[in-house]
Amino acid sequence: MAATSLFRLVCKEFERRYLLAELRQHGWNRQRTARDLGISSRSLYYKLAQHGLRPDDEVPEEYEGPDDAADEAADDAVGVA
C-alpha cells in the first residue's frame, strides 16, 4: 500500500473515532457536538454520512476497522496503547 493511501486511511479512521467519541460525550446531541467541534451542523451531518455513523446503530467500543494496519496506525497516532 502506498504511503499516501495509508495516510488517507489513517486520517479517515482517526476522524471517525474522534467524531464518535465527541458524539458519545454529548449523548449524540449533534447540535452541541457541532458547536464544540467548531463546525456547522450541516458539516457534522455530512461527516456522519461519510463515515456511516448513526445513533441507532452505534459502533461498539471494540470495533475493528476494515484494515488492521490502519487501525494500529490510527491507535499509534492518538497514543492508544
DRENDRENDO-972336 format. One record per atom (N, C-alpha, C): x, y, z; residue in one letter. Coordinates in steps of 0.02 Angstrom, whole numbers, plus 50000, padded with zeros to 5 digits. Last residue first. Layout:
BEGIN
XYZa
...
This chain:
BEGIN
498605013251185a
499055007651198a
498755001251173a
498495027451084v
498135022051117v
498595016151125v
498955038951018g
499275036851080g
498895031551119g
498535042350895v
498185045550950v
498455043251018v
499365034650815a
499325041950803a
499005045550861a
499115021650857d
499765024650870d
499745032250864d
497815020350805d
497935019950877d
498595023150895d
498115021050669a
497695026250699a
497775026250774a
498885009550654a
499195015950640a
498775021650671a
497914999850685e
498515000350726e
498845007150716e
496995002350579d
496795002950650d
497405003950695d
497784999350469a
497535006150477a
497315007350549a
497984985850489a
498564990250487a
498344997450498a
496674980450479d
497034980350543d
497634985150545d
495334987450403d
496034985750390d
496424986150456d
494074990950444p
494144986550386p
494854984150374p
494114990450627g
494034993450562g
494154988550505g
493234984350758e
493844983250720e
493714985750649e
492554990050909y
492514989950836y
493204988950805y
492344990451044e
492854985851019e
492844985150943e
491264999351063e
491945001451080e
492474996951048e
490104998050922p
490334996550990p
491064998551000p
489275010650833v
489805005750831v
490055004350902v
487515012550829e
488175014750852e
488665009050853e
486295013650761d
486735007850751d
487445009650769d
485685025350796d
485305019250805d
485715012950791d
486565035750762p
486475033950832p
486115027350842p
487745032650632r
487065034250651r
486955032050723r
488995034550513l
488835034650585l
488125036850596l
489635034350390g
489095029650403g
488905029150476g
490525043850355h
490775038350396h
490245033150413h
489715052550283q
490335049950253q
490575043650290q
488755055850380a
488555051950321a
489165048850288a
489555063350465l
489235057350490l
489025052850432l
489895073950379k
490415069450403k
490125062950430k
488615079750365y
488975077350306y
489515072350327y
488365083650496y
487925078750464y
488265075650402y
489385093250509l
489385087250551l
488955081850519l
488965102950418s
489605099550408s
489645093050448s
487765106650480r
487755103850412r
488395100050398r
488215112550594s
487825106350599s
487815102850532s
489895118550575s
489175119250568s
488845112450576s
491145117450706i
490915116650637i
490165117550635i
491685116250831g
491805122450794g
491625121850721g
491435106050916l
491945104850865l
492105111150825l
490385111550989d
491025110251023d
491595109050973d
489415111850886r
489635118050918r
490315117050952r
489255098250860a
489505102750807a
489775109150837a
488735094250985t
489365091350959t
489665095950907t
487535101150991r
488065102651040r
488745100051016r
486885094850881q
486965102150884q
487535104050932q
486855081150911r
487275083550856r
487375091150856r
486955071551042n
486645077951025n
487095081350973n
487505059851089w
487295060051019w
486885066351002w
488035063551212g
487425059551209g
487105059551140g
489255069451206h
488665073851205h
488015070051198h
490105058751201q
490185063551256q
489565067951262q
489735053051079r
489585049551142r
489605054351201r
490275062850994l
489555061550994l
489345057951059l
491635061351021e
491305067751035e
490545066751039e
491855048150975a
491985049951045a
491625056351065a
491515049650840l
491145045050882l
491235046650956l
492515058550797l
491815060450794l
491395056150840l
493635050250818y
493565056650854y
492845058950855y
493395039750729r
493445038350801r
493355044750842r
493415046850607r
492825042950627r
492825041750702r
494715052250608e
494145056750608e
493515053050631e
495455040250602f
495535044750659f
494925049350664f
495065035550476e
494895031650535e
494955035850599e
495605045650395k
494885044450394k
494675040550457k
496965044250425c
496625050550439c
495865049550442c
497195031350375v
497295032750446v
496935039150466v
496935033550239l
496545028650276l
496595029850351l
497935042750207r
497235044550200r
496785039950240r
499075034650233f
498965040850269f
498235042950267f
498915024650137l
498895022850208l
498755029050250l
499085032550023s
498465028950033s
498375027050106s
500405036950040t
499855041850039t
499185038550050t
501125024850034a
501125028750096a
500545033750097a
500295010949958a
500685017049953a
500605021050018a
500434994150000m
500005000050000m
500455006250000m
